[in-house]
Amino acid sequence: MTRDDPFSGSGIARRLFRMDRELESVVRDAQCRDWVADRPDRVGFARLGQVRHEVFTAARRYRVAVPRVDVAELLLMTVVAVAVPVVLARWSEHPLFLAAAFVAGGWAALAGRAGWRRLRRFRARTARVGPAAIDDPYLYAGLRRRIEACAVAARADGSHRRRVAATDLEYALDWLAAAQDELPRGA
């Protein structure tokens, strides 16, 4: 896979935004576990929050918007938006009825999208919760490798603004090392 290749130089913004989303979920999970005192730790998630801030700052320097496209949602909306007018158009060939059928298809597509999102949220709420990702030592090793790869590519970039992202990523590595030092030692 070339998406984590440190020498490719392409896709840095996408990798940084992907890391930002991953860090967001880890920090949120760790913060929630701290609030319910399942794993009392007020420093670890705060330091990971700083890592997320630095990674997001570096990603913003690339100024590339990464659209989040749900292919299943897009396919569902397209199928509903086309199928409803086709089915309704068989009843009449009157132009006003056809126009109403296309409007109904659009509304049905939006209703299908809302239902799809509600189903996804329900599945996310009822999903099993495993161990906190903040305690996983492989999380830190993987993040360190990916952040270092992005920093190498940012240092080699021709744009001054993008080379500054390497500095942000160095700060993120420092915060990541500090967060890793806070891991509880096993028995």
C-alpha positions in Angstrom: 0.0 0.0 0.0 1.4 3.4 -0.9 -0.8 5.5 1.3 1.6 5.2 4.2 4.8 5.3 2.1 7.0 8.0 3.6 8.7 8.7 0.3 5.6 9.0 -1.9 5.0 12.7 -1.0 1.4 12.5 -2.1 -1.7 12.2 0.0 -0.2 13.8 3.1 -3.3 15.8 3.8 -5.6 12.8 3.5 -3.3 10.8 5.9 -3.3 13.7 8.3 -7.1 14.1 8.2 -7.4 10.3 8.7 -5.1 10.4 11.7 -7.1 13.4 13.1 -10.3 11.4 12.9 -8.7 8.4 14.6 -7.2 10.6 17.3 -10.6 12.3 17.8 -12.2 8.9 18.6 -9.4 7.8 20.9 -9.5 11.1 22.8 -13.3 11.0 23.1 -13.2 7.4 24.3 -10.5 8.1 26.8 -12.2 11.2 28.1 -15.5 9.4 28.6 -13.7 6.6 30.4 -12.1 9.1 32.7 -15.4 10.7 33.4 -17.0 7.4 34.5 -13.7 6.6 36.4 -13.3 3.3 34.5 -9.7 4.4 33.8 -8.9 7.5 35.9 -6.3 9.5 33.9 -6.6 13.2 33.5 -3.2 13.6 31.7 -3.2 11.0 29.0 -6.1 12.1 26.9 -5.2 15.7 27.3 -1.8 15.0 25.8 -3.4 13.0 23.0 -5.7 16.0 22.5 -2.6 18.1 22.0 -1.3 15.5 19.4 -4.7 15.8 17.6 -4.5 19.6 17.7 -1.0 19.6 16.1 -1.9 17.0 13.5 -5.0 19.0 12.6 -3.0 22.2 12.4 -0.5 20.5 10.0 -3.4 19.1 7.9 -4.9 22.6 7.7 -1.6 23.9 6.3 -2.2 21.8 3.2 -5.7 23.3 2.8 -7.1 20.3 1.0 -10.7 19.5 1.9 -11.2 15.7 2.2 -14.9 15.0 1.5 -16.4 12.3 3.5 -18.5 10.3 1.1 -20.6 7.4 2.2 -20.9 5.3 -1.0 -23.9 3.3 0.3 -25.7 6.5 1.2 -25.0 8.0 -2.2 -26.2 4.9 -4.0 -29.3 4.7 -1.9 -30.2 8.3 -2.6 -29.6 7.8 -6.4 -31.6 4.7 -6.6 -34.6 6.1 -4.7 -34.4 9.4 -6.6 -34.7 7.6 -9.9 -36.9 4.7 -8.9 -39.8 6.7 -7.4 -40.3 8.9 -10.5 -40.1 5.9 -12.8 -42.7 4.0 -10.8 -45.0 7.0 -10.4 -44.6 8.0 -14.1 -46.2 4.7 -15.2 -49.6 5.9 -13.8 -49.9 9.0 -15.9 -48.2 10.9 -18.7 -49.4 14.3 -17.7 -46.6 16.8 -17.3 -47.7 18.1 -13.9 -47.9 14.5 -12.6 -44.4 13.8 -13.9 -43.1 17.0 -12.3 -44.7 15.9 -9.0 -43.2 12.5 -9.4 -39.7 13.9 -9.7 -40.3 16.2 -6.6 -41.5 13.1 -4.7 -38.4 11.2 -5.8 -36.2 14.0 -4.4 -38.1 14.0 -1.1 -38.0 10.2 -0.9 -34.2 10.3 -1.5 -33.8 12.7 1.4 -36.0 10.6 3.6 -34.0 7.5 2.7 -30.8 9.4 3.6 -32.2 10.4 6.9 -33.3 6.8 7.6 -29.8 5.5 6.6 -28.1 7.9 9.0 -30.4 7.0 11.8 -29.7 3.3 11.2 -25.9 4.0 11.3 -26.2 6.0 14.6 -28.3 3.2 16.1 -25.7 0.6 15.1 -22.9 2.8 16.6 -24.8 3.2 19.9 -25.4 -0.6 20.2 -21.9 -1.6 19.1 -19.8 -3.5 21.6 -17.2 -1.5 23.4 -13.8 -3.1 23.7 -10.8 -2.0 25.7 -9.8 1.7 25.6 -7.6 2.4 22.6 -5.6 4.8 24.7 -4.1 1.8 26.5 -2.9 0.1 23.3 0.8 0.5 22.9 0.6 -0.4 19.2 -1.6 2.7 18.7 1.3 4.9 19.7 3.8 3.0 17.6 1.5 3.2 14.5 0.8 6.9 15.1 4.5 7.7 15.5 5.3 5.9 12.3 2.6 7.7 10.3 3.4 11.1 11.8 7.1 10.7 11.1 6.3 9.7 7.5 4.1 12.8 7.0 6.8 15.0 8.6 9.4 13.6 6.2 7.2 14.3 3.2 6.3 17.8 4.6 10.0 18.7 5.0 10.6 17.8 1.3 7.7 19.9 0.0 8.4 22.9 -2.1 5.9 25.2 -0.4 7.1 27.1 2.7 3.7 26.8 4.3 3.7 23.1 3.9 7.3 22.8 5.2 6.1 24.5 8.4 3.7 21.5 8.8 6.7 19.4 9.6 7.3 21.6 12.7 3.7 21.0 13.8 4.2 17.3 13.4 7.4 17.4 15.4 5.4 19.0 18.3 2.8 16.2 17.8 5.6 13.6 18.2 6.7 15.2 21.4 3.2 15.2 22.8 2.7 11.6 21.7 5.9 10.6 23.5 4.6 12.4 26.6 1.2 10.6 26.4 2.9 7.2 26.0 4.9 7.8 29.1 1.6 8.1 31.0 0.5 4.5 30.1 -0.1 2.4 33.1 2.6 -0.2 33.5 1.3 -3.8 33.4 1.7 -6.2 36.4 
